[in-house]
Amino acid sequence: MGSSISAATQSKARGTPFSANIVGCYNLFEQARHAGVKRIVFASSNHVTGFHPRTRMVGADDRVLPYSRYGVNKAFGEALGAMYAHKHGMGVFQRATLTP
């Protein structure tokens, strides 16, 4: 089905955040598109904007400013979701979870 990231690439990345978050996220969106899925809920994280000062509320228009590789991976998922929404017409709802 569709174009997934190669087994060789997955093998090199296995056990890393890259494997679970980048490769897995891409494969999920791509397989959902090929299966005709109309809507996806993507669980993001406050880690995407974690380097903003805690003294103010971060809004939807604030730039991505992750403070960990996990946040970078989640930012990738948000960007990928936006691409699939605009390019393929999928409904993508992105929800940031709050973690300490």
VEXPAMAR-657624 format. One record per residue: residue number from 1; residue in one letter; chain; x, y, z of N, C-alpha, C in turn. Coordinates in Angstrom, 1 decimal, padded with zeros to 4 digits. Layout:
BEGIN
@num = NUM; residu = a; chaine = A; n.xx = X; n.yy = Y; n.zz = Z; ca.xx = X; ca.yy = Y; ca.zz = Z; c.xx = X; c.yy = Y; c.zz = Z
...
***
This chain:
BEGIN
@num = 1; residu = m; chaine = A; n.xx = 000.8; n.yy = -001.2; n.zz = 000.0; ca.xx = 000.0; ca.yy = 000.0; ca.zz = 000.0; c.xx = 000.9; c.yy = 001.2; c.zz = 000.0
@num = 2; residu = g; chaine = A; n.xx = 000.7; n.yy = 002.1; n.zz = -000.9; ca.xx = 001.3; ca.yy = 003.4; ca.zz = -000.9; c.xx = 002.8; c.yy = 003.4; c.zz = -000.7
@num = 3; residu = s; chaine = A; n.xx = 003.4; n.yy = 004.6; n.zz = -000.5; ca.xx = 004.8; ca.yy = 004.7; ca.zz = -000.3; c.xx = 005.1; c.yy = 004.9; c.zz = 001.2
@num = 4; residu = s; chaine = A; n.xx = 005.6; n.yy = 003.9; n.zz = 001.8; ca.xx = 006.0; ca.yy = 003.9; ca.zz = 003.2; c.xx = 007.5; c.yy = 004.1; c.zz = 003.2
@num = 5; residu = i; chaine = A; n.xx = 008.1; n.yy = 004.5; n.zz = 004.4; ca.xx = 009.5; ca.yy = 004.6; ca.zz = 004.5; c.xx = 010.1; c.yy = 003.2; c.zz = 004.5
@num = 6; residu = s; chaine = A; n.xx = 011.2; n.yy = 003.0; n.zz = 003.8; ca.xx = 011.8; ca.yy = 001.7; ca.zz = 003.6; c.xx = 012.1; c.yy = 000.9; c.zz = 004.9
@num = 7; residu = a; chaine = A; n.xx = 012.1; n.yy = -000.4; n.zz = 004.8; ca.xx = 012.4; ca.yy = -001.3; ca.zz = 005.9; c.xx = 013.9; c.yy = -001.0; c.zz = 006.3
@num = 8; residu = a; chaine = A; n.xx = 014.8; n.yy = -000.7; n.zz = 005.4; ca.xx = 016.2; ca.yy = -000.4; ca.zz = 005.8; c.xx = 016.3; c.yy = 000.8; c.zz = 006.6
@num = 9; residu = t; chaine = A; n.xx = 015.5; n.yy = 001.9; n.zz = 006.2; ca.xx = 015.5; ca.yy = 003.1; ca.zz = 007.0; c.xx = 014.9; c.yy = 002.8; c.zz = 008.4
@num = 10; residu = q; chaine = A; n.xx = 013.8; n.yy = 002.1; n.zz = 008.4; ca.xx = 013.2; ca.yy = 001.8; ca.zz = 009.7; c.xx = 014.1; c.yy = 001.0; c.zz = 010.6
@num = 11; residu = s; chaine = A; n.xx = 014.9; n.yy = 000.0; n.zz = 010.0; ca.xx = 015.8; ca.yy = -000.8; ca.zz = 010.8; c.xx = 016.9; c.yy = 000.0; c.zz = 011.4
@num = 12; residu = k; chaine = A; n.xx = 017.4; n.yy = 001.0; n.zz = 010.7; ca.xx = 018.5; ca.yy = 001.9; ca.zz = 011.3; c.xx = 017.9; c.yy = 002.7; c.zz = 012.4
@num = 13; residu = a; chaine = A; n.xx = 016.6; n.yy = 003.1; n.zz = 012.3; ca.xx = 016.0; ca.yy = 004.0; ca.zz = 013.3; c.xx = 015.4; c.yy = 003.3; c.zz = 014.4
@num = 14; residu = r; chaine = A; n.xx = 015.2; n.yy = 002.0; n.zz = 014.3; ca.xx = 014.4; ca.yy = 001.3; ca.zz = 015.3; c.xx = 015.0; c.yy = 001.5; c.zz = 016.7
@num = 15; residu = g; chaine = A; n.xx = 014.1; n.yy = 001.8; n.zz = 017.6; ca.xx = 014.5; ca.yy = 002.0; ca.zz = 019.0; c.xx = 014.8; c.yy = 003.4; c.zz = 019.3
@num = 16; residu = t; chaine = A; n.xx = 014.7; n.yy = 004.3; n.zz = 018.4; ca.xx = 015.0; ca.yy = 005.7; ca.zz = 018.6; c.xx = 013.7; c.yy = 006.5; c.zz = 018.5
@num = 17; residu = p; chaine = A; n.xx = 013.6; n.yy = 007.7; n.zz = 019.0; ca.xx = 012.5; ca.yy = 008.6; ca.zz = 018.8; c.xx = 012.1; c.yy = 008.8; c.zz = 017.4
@num = 18; residu = f; chaine = A; n.xx = 013.1; n.yy = 008.8; n.zz = 016.5; ca.xx = 012.9; ca.yy = 009.0; ca.zz = 015.1; c.xx = 012.0; c.yy = 007.9; c.zz = 014.6
@num = 19; residu = s; chaine = A; n.xx = 012.2; n.yy = 006.6; n.zz = 015.0; ca.xx = 011.4; ca.yy = 005.5; ca.zz = 014.5; c.xx = 010.0; c.yy = 005.6; c.zz = 014.9
@num = 20; residu = a; chaine = A; n.xx = 009.7; n.yy = 005.9; n.zz = 016.2; ca.xx = 008.3; ca.yy = 005.9; ca.zz = 016.6; c.xx = 007.6; c.yy = 007.2; c.zz = 016.2
@num = 21; residu = n; chaine = A; n.xx = 008.2; n.yy = 008.3; n.zz = 016.2; ca.xx = 007.5; ca.yy = 009.5; ca.zz = 015.9; c.xx = 007.6; c.yy = 010.0; c.zz = 014.5
@num = 22; residu = i; chaine = A; n.xx = 008.7; n.yy = 009.9; n.zz = 013.8; ca.xx = 008.8; ca.yy = 010.4; ca.zz = 012.4; c.xx = 008.3; c.yy = 009.3; c.zz = 011.5
@num = 23; residu = v; chaine = A; n.xx = 008.9; n.yy = 008.2; n.zz = 011.5; ca.xx = 008.6; ca.yy = 007.1; ca.zz = 010.6; c.xx = 007.1; c.yy = 006.6; c.zz = 010.8
@num = 24; residu = g; chaine = A; n.xx = 006.8; n.yy = 006.4; n.zz = 012.1; ca.xx = 005.5; ca.yy = 006.0; ca.zz = 012.4; c.xx = 004.4; c.yy = 006.9; c.zz = 012.0
@num = 25; residu = c; chaine = A; n.xx = 004.6; n.yy = 008.2; n.zz = 012.3; ca.xx = 003.7; ca.yy = 009.3; ca.zz = 012.0; c.xx = 003.5; c.yy = 009.4; c.zz = 010.5
@num = 26; residu = y; chaine = A; n.xx = 004.6; n.yy = 009.4; n.zz = 009.7; ca.xx = 004.5; ca.yy = 009.4; ca.zz = 008.3; c.xx = 003.7; c.yy = 008.2; c.zz = 007.7
@num = 27; residu = n; chaine = A; n.xx = 004.0; n.yy = 007.0; n.zz = 008.2; ca.xx = 003.3; ca.yy = 005.8; ca.zz = 007.7; c.xx = 001.9; c.yy = 005.9; c.zz = 008.1
@num = 28; residu = l; chaine = A; n.xx = 001.5; n.yy = 006.4; n.zz = 009.3; ca.xx = 000.1; ca.yy = 006.5; ca.zz = 009.7; c.xx = -000.7; c.yy = 007.4; c.zz = 008.7
@num = 29; residu = f; chaine = A; n.xx = -000.2; n.yy = 008.6; n.zz = 008.5; ca.xx = -000.9; ca.yy = 009.5; ca.zz = 007.6; c.xx = -001.0; c.yy = 008.9; c.zz = 006.2
@num = 30; residu = e; chaine = A; n.xx = 000.1; n.yy = 008.4; n.zz = 005.7; ca.xx = 000.1; ca.yy = 007.9; ca.zz = 004.3; c.xx = -000.8; c.yy = 006.7; c.zz = 004.2
@num = 31; residu = q; chaine = A; n.xx = -000.8; n.yy = 005.7; n.zz = 005.1; ca.xx = -001.7; ca.yy = 004.6; ca.zz = 005.0; c.xx = -003.2; c.yy = 005.0; c.zz = 005.2
@num = 32; residu = a; chaine = A; n.xx = -003.4; n.yy = 006.0; n.zz = 006.1; ca.xx = -004.8; ca.yy = 006.5; ca.zz = 006.2; c.xx = -005.3; c.yy = 007.2; c.zz = 004.9
@num = 33; residu = r; chaine = A; n.xx = -004.4; n.yy = 007.9; n.zz = 004.3; ca.xx = -004.8; ca.yy = 008.5; ca.zz = 003.0; c.xx = -005.2; c.yy = 007.5; c.zz = 002.0
@num = 34; residu = h; chaine = A; n.xx = -004.3; n.yy = 006.4; n.zz = 001.9; ca.xx = -004.6; ca.yy = 005.4; ca.zz = 000.9; c.xx = -005.9; c.yy = 004.6; c.zz = 001.2
@num = 35; residu = a; chaine = A; n.xx = -006.2; n.yy = 004.5; n.zz = 002.5; ca.xx = -007.4; ca.yy = 003.8; ca.zz = 003.0; c.xx = -008.7; c.yy = 004.6; c.zz = 002.9
@num = 36; residu = g; chaine = A; n.xx = -008.5; n.yy = 005.9; n.zz = 002.5; ca.xx = -009.7; ca.yy = 006.8; ca.zz = 002.4; c.xx = -010.2; c.yy = 007.4; c.zz = 003.7
@num = 37; residu = v; chaine = A; n.xx = -009.3; n.yy = 007.4; n.zz = 004.7; ca.xx = -009.7; ca.yy = 008.0; ca.zz = 006.0; c.xx = -009.9; c.yy = 009.5; c.zz = 005.8
@num = 38; residu = k; chaine = A; n.xx = -011.0; n.yy = 010.0; n.zz = 006.3; ca.xx = -011.4; ca.yy = 011.4; ca.zz = 006.1; c.xx = -010.9; c.yy = 012.3; c.zz = 007.2
@num = 39; residu = r; chaine = A; n.xx = -010.7; n.yy = 011.8; n.zz = 008.5; ca.xx = -010.3; ca.yy = 012.6; ca.zz = 009.6; c.xx = -009.3; c.yy = 011.9; c.zz = 010.5
@num = 40; residu = i; chaine = A; n.xx = -008.4; n.yy = 012.6; n.zz = 011.0; ca.xx = -007.4; ca.yy = 012.1; ca.zz = 011.9; c.xx = -007.2; c.yy = 013.0; c.zz = 013.1
@num = 41; residu = v; chaine = A; n.xx = -007.1; n.yy = 012.5; n.zz = 014.3; ca.xx = -006.8; ca.yy = 013.3; ca.zz = 015.5; c.xx = -005.4; c.yy = 013.0; c.zz = 015.8
@num = 42; residu = f; chaine = A; n.xx = -004.6; n.yy = 014.0; n.zz = 015.8; ca.xx = -003.2; ca.yy = 013.9; ca.zz = 016.1; c.xx = -002.9; c.yy = 014.5; c.zz = 017.5
@num = 43; residu = a; chaine = A; n.xx = -002.4; n.yy = 013.6; n.zz = 018.4; ca.xx = -002.1; ca.yy = 014.1; ca.zz = 019.8; c.xx = -000.7; c.yy = 014.6; c.zz = 019.8
@num = 44; residu = s; chaine = A; n.xx = -000.6; n.yy = 016.0; n.zz = 019.9; ca.xx = 000.7; ca.yy = 016.6; ca.zz = 019.9; c.xx = 001.1; c.yy = 016.8; c.zz = 021.4
@num = 45; residu = s; chaine = A; n.xx = 001.9; n.yy = 017.8; n.zz = 021.6; ca.xx = 002.4; ca.yy = 018.0; ca.zz = 023.0; c.xx = 002.8; c.yy = 019.5; c.zz = 023.2
@num = 46; residu = n; chaine = A; n.xx = 002.8; n.yy = 019.9; n.zz = 024.5; ca.xx = 003.3; ca.yy = 021.2; ca.zz = 024.8; c.xx = 004.8; c.yy = 021.3; c.zz = 024.6
@num = 47; residu = h; chaine = A; n.xx = 005.4; n.yy = 020.2; n.zz = 024.4; ca.xx = 006.9; ca.yy = 020.2; ca.zz = 024.2; c.xx = 007.2; c.yy = 020.9; c.zz = 022.9
@num = 48; residu = v; chaine = A; n.xx = 006.2; n.yy = 021.1; n.zz = 022.0; ca.xx = 006.4; ca.yy = 021.8; ca.zz = 020.7; c.xx = 006.8; c.yy = 023.2; c.zz = 020.9
@num = 49; residu = t; chaine = A; n.xx = 006.2; n.yy = 023.8; n.zz = 021.9; ca.xx = 006.5; ca.yy = 025.2; ca.zz = 022.2; c.xx = 007.1; c.yy = 025.5; c.zz = 023.6
@num = 50; residu = g; chaine = A; n.xx = 007.8; n.yy = 024.5; n.zz = 024.1; ca.xx = 008.3; ca.yy = 024.5; ca.zz = 025.4; c.xx = 009.4; c.yy = 025.5; c.zz = 025.8
@num = 51; residu = f; chaine = A; n.xx = 010.1; n.yy = 026.1; n.zz = 024.8; ca.xx = 011.1; ca.yy = 027.1; ca.zz = 025.1; c.xx = 010.5; c.yy = 028.5; c.zz = 025.2
@num = 52; residu = h; chaine = A; n.xx = 009.2; n.yy = 028.7; n.zz = 025.1; ca.xx = 008.6; ca.yy = 030.0; ca.zz = 025.3; c.xx = 008.6; c.yy = 030.2; c.zz = 026.8
@num = 53; residu = p; chaine = A; n.xx = 008.7; n.yy = 031.5; n.zz = 027.2; ca.xx = 008.6; ca.yy = 031.7; ca.zz = 028.7; c.xx = 007.3; c.yy = 031.2; c.zz = 029.3
@num = 54; residu = r; chaine = A; n.xx = 007.4; n.yy = 030.7; n.zz = 030.5; ca.xx = 006.2; ca.yy = 030.2; ca.zz = 031.2; c.xx = 005.4; c.yy = 031.3; c.zz = 031.8
@num = 55; residu = t; chaine = A; n.xx = 005.9; n.yy = 032.6; n.zz = 031.7; ca.xx = 005.2; ca.yy = 033.7; ca.zz = 032.2; c.xx = 004.0; c.yy = 034.2; c.zz = 031.4
@num = 56; residu = r; chaine = A; n.xx = 003.9; n.yy = 033.6; n.zz = 030.2; ca.xx = 002.8; ca.yy = 034.1; ca.zz = 029.3; c.xx = 002.2; c.yy = 032.9; c.zz = 028.6
@num = 57; residu = m; chaine = A; n.xx = 000.9; n.yy = 033.1; n.zz = 028.1; ca.xx = 000.2; ca.yy = 032.0; ca.zz = 027.4; c.xx = 000.7; c.yy = 031.9; c.zz = 026.0
@num = 58; residu = v; chaine = A; n.xx = 000.9; n.yy = 030.7; n.zz = 025.5; ca.xx = 001.4; ca.yy = 030.5; ca.zz = 024.1; c.xx = 000.1; c.yy = 030.3; c.zz = 023.3
@num = 59; residu = g; chaine = A; n.xx = 000.0; n.yy = 031.1; n.zz = 022.2; ca.xx = -001.1; ca.yy = 031.0; ca.zz = 021.3; c.xx = -000.8; c.yy = 030.3; c.zz = 020.0
@num = 60; residu = a; chaine = A; n.xx = -001.9; n.yy = 030.1; n.zz = 019.2; ca.xx = -001.8; ca.yy = 029.3; ca.zz = 018.0; c.xx = -000.8; c.yy = 030.0; c.zz = 017.0
@num = 61; residu = d; chaine = A; n.xx = -000.7; n.yy = 031.3; n.zz = 017.1; ca.xx = 000.2; ca.yy = 032.1; ca.zz = 016.2; c.xx = 001.6; c.yy = 032.1; c.zz = 016.6
@num = 62; residu = d; chaine = A; n.xx = 001.9; n.yy = 031.6; n.zz = 017.8; ca.xx = 003.3; ca.yy = 031.6; ca.zz = 018.2; c.xx = 004.1; c.yy = 030.6; c.zz = 017.4
@num = 63; residu = r; chaine = A; n.xx = 005.4; n.yy = 030.9; n.zz = 017.3; ca.xx = 006.2; ca.yy = 029.9; ca.zz = 016.5; c.xx = 006.6; c.yy = 028.7; c.zz = 017.3
@num = 64; residu = v; chaine = A; n.xx = 006.9; n.yy = 027.6; n.zz = 016.5; ca.xx = 007.3; ca.yy = 026.4; ca.zz = 017.1; c.xx = 008.7; c.yy = 026.6; c.zz = 017.8
@num = 65; residu = l; chaine = A; n.xx = 008.8; n.yy = 026.2; n.zz = 019.0; ca.xx = 010.1; ca.yy = 026.4; ca.zz = 019.7; c.xx = 010.3; c.yy = 025.2; c.zz = 020.7
@num = 66; residu = p; chaine = A; n.xx = 010.5; n.yy = 024.0; n.zz = 020.1; ca.xx = 010.6; ca.yy = 022.8; ca.zz = 021.0; c.xx = 011.9; c.yy = 022.9; c.zz = 021.9
@num = 67; residu = y; chaine = A; n.xx = 011.8; n.yy = 022.2; n.zz = 023.0; ca.xx = 012.9; ca.yy = 022.2; ca.zz = 023.9; c.xx = 013.5; c.yy = 020.8; c.zz = 024.1
@num = 68; residu = s; chaine = A; n.xx = 013.1; n.yy = 019.9; n.zz = 023.2; ca.xx = 013.6; ca.yy = 018.5; ca.zz = 023.3; c.xx = 013.5; c.yy = 017.9; c.zz = 021.9
@num = 69; residu = r; chaine = A; n.xx = 014.2; n.yy = 016.7; n.zz = 021.7; ca.xx = 014.0; ca.yy = 016.0; ca.zz = 020.4; c.xx = 012.6; c.yy = 015.5; c.zz = 020.3
@num = 70; residu = y; chaine = A; n.xx = 012.0; n.yy = 015.2; n.zz = 021.5; ca.xx = 010.6; ca.yy = 014.7; ca.zz = 021.5; c.xx = 009.7; c.yy = 015.9; c.zz = 020.9
@num = 71; residu = g; chaine = A; n.xx = 009.9; n.yy = 017.1; n.zz = 021.3; ca.xx = 009.2; ca.yy = 018.2; ca.zz = 020.8; c.xx = 009.4; c.yy = 018.4; c.zz = 019.3
@num = 72; residu = v; chaine = A; n.xx = 010.6; n.yy = 018.2; n.zz = 018.9; ca.xx = 010.9; ca.yy = 018.3; ca.zz = 017.4; c.xx = 010.1; c.yy = 017.3; c.zz = 016.7
@num = 73; residu = n; chaine = A; n.xx = 010.0; n.yy = 016.0; n.zz = 017.2; ca.xx = 009.3; ca.yy = 015.0; ca.zz = 016.6; c.xx = 007.8; c.yy = 015.3; c.zz = 016.5
@num = 74; residu = k; chaine = A; n.xx = 007.3; n.yy = 015.9; n.zz = 017.6; ca.xx = 005.8; ca.yy = 016.3; ca.zz = 017.6; c.xx = 005.6; c.yy = 017.4; c.zz = 016.6
@num = 75; residu = a; chaine = A; n.xx = 006.5; n.yy = 018.4; n.zz = 016.5; ca.xx = 006.4; ca.yy = 019.5; ca.zz = 015.6; c.xx = 006.3; c.yy = 018.9; c.zz = 014.2
@num = 76; residu = f; chaine = A; n.xx = 007.1; n.yy = 017.9; n.zz = 013.9; ca.xx = 007.1; ca.yy = 017.2; ca.zz = 012.6; c.xx = 005.7; c.yy = 016.7; c.zz = 012.3
@num = 77; residu = g; chaine = A; n.xx = 005.1; n.yy = 016.0; n.zz = 013.3; ca.xx = 003.7; ca.yy = 015.5; ca.zz = 013.2; c.xx = 002.7; c.yy = 016.6; c.zz = 012.9
@num = 78; residu = e; chaine = A; n.xx = 002.8; n.yy = 017.7; n.zz = 013.6; ca.xx = 001.9; ca.yy = 018.8; ca.zz = 013.3; c.xx = 002.0; c.yy = 019.3; c.zz = 011.9
@num = 79; residu = a; chaine = A; n.xx = 003.3; n.yy = 019.5; n.zz = 011.5; ca.xx = 003.5; ca.yy = 020.0; ca.zz = 010.1; c.xx = 003.0; c.yy = 019.0; c.zz = 009.1
@num = 80; residu = l; chaine = A; n.xx = 003.3; n.yy = 017.7; n.zz = 009.3; ca.xx = 002.8; ca.yy = 016.7; ca.zz = 008.4; c.xx = 001.3; c.yy = 016.6; c.zz = 008.4
@num = 81; residu = g; chaine = A; n.xx = 000.6; n.yy = 016.8; n.zz = 009.5; ca.xx = -000.8; ca.yy = 016.9; ca.zz = 009.5; c.xx = -001.4; c.yy = 018.0; c.zz = 008.7
@num = 82; residu = a; chaine = A; n.xx = -000.7; n.yy = 019.2; n.zz = 008.8; ca.xx = -001.1; ca.yy = 020.4; ca.zz = 008.1; c.xx = -000.9; c.yy = 020.1; c.zz = 006.6
@num = 83; residu = m; chaine = A; n.xx = 000.1; n.yy = 019.4; n.zz = 006.2; ca.xx = 000.4; ca.yy = 019.1; ca.zz = 004.8; c.xx = -000.7; c.yy = 018.2; c.zz = 004.3
@num = 84; residu = y; chaine = A; n.xx = -001.1; n.yy = 017.2; n.zz = 005.0; ca.xx = -002.1; ca.yy = 016.2; ca.zz = 004.6; c.xx = -003.5; c.yy = 016.9; c.zz = 004.5
@num = 85; residu = a; chaine = A; n.xx = -003.7; n.yy = 017.8; n.zz = 005.4; ca.xx = -005.0; ca.yy = 018.6; ca.zz = 005.4; c.xx = -005.1; c.yy = 019.4; c.zz = 004.1
@num = 86; residu = h; chaine = A; n.xx = -004.0; n.yy = 020.1; n.zz = 003.8; ca.xx = -004.1; ca.yy = 021.1; ca.zz = 002.7; c.xx = -003.9; c.yy = 020.3; c.zz = 001.3
@num = 87; residu = k; chaine = A; n.xx = -003.0; n.yy = 019.4; n.zz = 001.3; ca.xx = -002.7; ca.yy = 018.7; ca.zz = 000.0; c.xx = -003.7; c.yy = 017.6; c.zz = -000.3
@num = 88; residu = h; chaine = A; n.xx = -004.2; n.yy = 016.9; n.zz = 000.7; ca.xx = -005.1; ca.yy = 015.8; ca.zz = 000.4; c.xx = -006.5; c.yy = 016.0; c.zz = 000.9
@num = 89; residu = g; chaine = A; n.xx = -006.8; n.yy = 017.1; n.zz = 001.5; ca.xx = -008.1; ca.yy = 017.4; ca.zz = 001.9; c.xx = -008.6; c.yy = 016.6; c.zz = 003.2
@num = 90; residu = m; chaine = A; n.xx = -007.7; n.yy = 016.0; n.zz = 003.9; ca.xx = -008.0; ca.yy = 015.2; ca.zz = 005.1; c.xx = -008.3; c.yy = 016.2; c.zz = 006.2
@num = 91; residu = g; chaine = A; n.xx = -009.3; n.yy = 015.9; n.zz = 007.1; ca.xx = -009.6; ca.yy = 016.6; ca.zz = 008.3; c.xx = -008.6; c.yy = 016.2; c.zz = 009.3
@num = 92; residu = v; chaine = A; n.xx = -007.7; n.yy = 017.1; n.zz = 009.8; ca.xx = -006.7; ca.yy = 016.8; ca.zz = 010.8; c.xx = -006.9; c.yy = 017.7; c.zz = 012.0
@num = 93; residu = f; chaine = A; n.xx = -007.3; n.yy = 017.1; n.zz = 013.1; ca.xx = -007.5; ca.yy = 017.8; ca.zz = 014.4; c.xx = -006.2; c.yy = 017.6; c.zz = 015.2
@num = 94; residu = q; chaine = A; n.xx = -005.5; n.yy = 018.6; n.zz = 015.6; ca.xx = -004.3; ca.yy = 018.5; ca.zz = 016.4; c.xx = -004.6; c.yy = 019.1; c.zz = 017.8
@num = 95; residu = r; chaine = A; n.xx = -004.3; n.yy = 018.2; n.zz = 018.8; ca.xx = -004.5; ca.yy = 018.6; ca.zz = 020.2; c.xx = -003.2; c.yy = 018.4; c.zz = 020.9
@num = 96; residu = a; chaine = A; n.xx = -002.8; n.yy = 019.5; n.zz = 021.6; ca.xx = -001.6; ca.yy = 019.4; ca.zz = 022.4; c.xx = -002.0; c.yy = 018.9; c.zz = 023.8
@num = 97; residu = t; chaine = A; n.xx = -001.2; n.yy = 018.0; n.zz = 024.3; ca.xx = -001.4; ca.yy = 017.5; ca.zz = 025.6; c.xx = -000.5; c.yy = 018.3; c.zz = 026.6
@num = 98; residu = l; chaine = A; n.xx = -000.9; n.yy = 018.5; n.zz = 027.8; ca.xx = -000.1; ca.yy = 019.2; ca.zz = 028.7; c.xx = 000.6; c.yy = 018.3; c.zz = 029.6
@num = 99; residu = t; chaine = A; n.xx = 001.9; n.yy = 018.3; n.zz = 029.6; ca.xx = 002.7; ca.yy = 017.4; ca.zz = 030.5; c.xx = 003.7; c.yy = 018.3; c.zz = 031.3
@num = 100; residu = p; chaine = A; n.xx = 004.0; n.yy = 017.9; n.zz = 032.6; ca.xx = 004.9; ca.yy = 018.8; ca.zz = 033.4; c.xx = 006.3; c.yy = 018.8; c.zz = 032.9
***
